Amino acid sequence: MEDSSAFLGKAYSKTGELAHEEHDIVHFCLGERAIDCGVLTHFAASTERMSAIKLQQEIGRMVMEWLT
């Protein structure tokens, strides 16, 4: 994943987790452009948790690229 510190806009985030869920809601803004993004994941085994986190990070990266 690219370094998110290269993003020149602002991001406000609320993350959370439960036993087999990860969720992240983010408001991204750059100049006059803004987008809200929510990712809710469920996984059957705790060994899949890192895959869920990586998915959230990848989606965040795509949103930041779209804004720039």
GIMO-V246556 format. One record per backbone hydrogen bond with DSSP energy under -0.5 kcal/mol. CO is the residue of the C=O (numbers start at 0). NH is the residue of the N-H. If there is no record, write none. Layout:
co=CO nh=NH
co=CO nh=NH
This chain:
co=2 nh=5
co=3 nh=6
co=9 nh=28
co=10 nh=12
co=11 nh=26
co=13 nh=24
co=15 nh=22
co=17 nh=20
co=19 nh=42
co=20 nh=17
co=21 nh=40
co=22 nh=15
co=23 nh=38
co=24 nh=13
co=25 nh=27
co=25 nh=36
co=26 nh=11
co=27 nh=34
co=28 nh=9
co=29 nh=32
co=32 nh=29
co=34 nh=27
co=36 nh=25
co=38 nh=23
co=40 nh=21
co=44 nh=47
co=45 nh=48
co=47 nh=51
co=48 nh=52
co=49 nh=53
co=50 nh=54
co=51 nh=55
co=52 nh=56
co=53 nh=57
co=54 nh=58
co=55 nh=59
co=56 nh=60
co=57 nh=61
co=58 nh=62
co=59 nh=63
co=60 nh=64
co=61 nh=65
co=62 nh=66
co=63 nh=67
